[in-house]
């Protein structure tokens, strides 16, 4: 299953994405989180992404150069 959030992924959106991921993970053995449509992310989003990446059930895809740069700036 693929989840593809759109727009900003900040402290205001991470709660909803976390719930979506929990529901998807309970119904599917593997969940892909496609970040190709993310415009902006913050430290709260990075924290969630780190937790998700440590899971065997989640794969991050579509990480754009600006998002990769922001992740590096925030220490991820």
C-alpha positions, 0 to 999 in steps of 0.5 A: 500500500502507498500513502502519498501526502501532499503539501506541507508535513509539519507538526500540524499534519504529523498526527493525522499521518501517524494515524494513517500509517498505523491503520495502513500498517495494521492492514498491510504487511508493507507500507510505502510512504511517497514524499514526492508531493511534500513541499515543506517539512519540519522537525516533528515530521523528521521525527515521525519519518525516523520512527517509520524508517526504523520499522520493517513495514515502511519504506520511504520513496519520492524523497526530493532533493529539497526534502533531502536537504531539509532532512540533512539540515535538521540532522536526519 
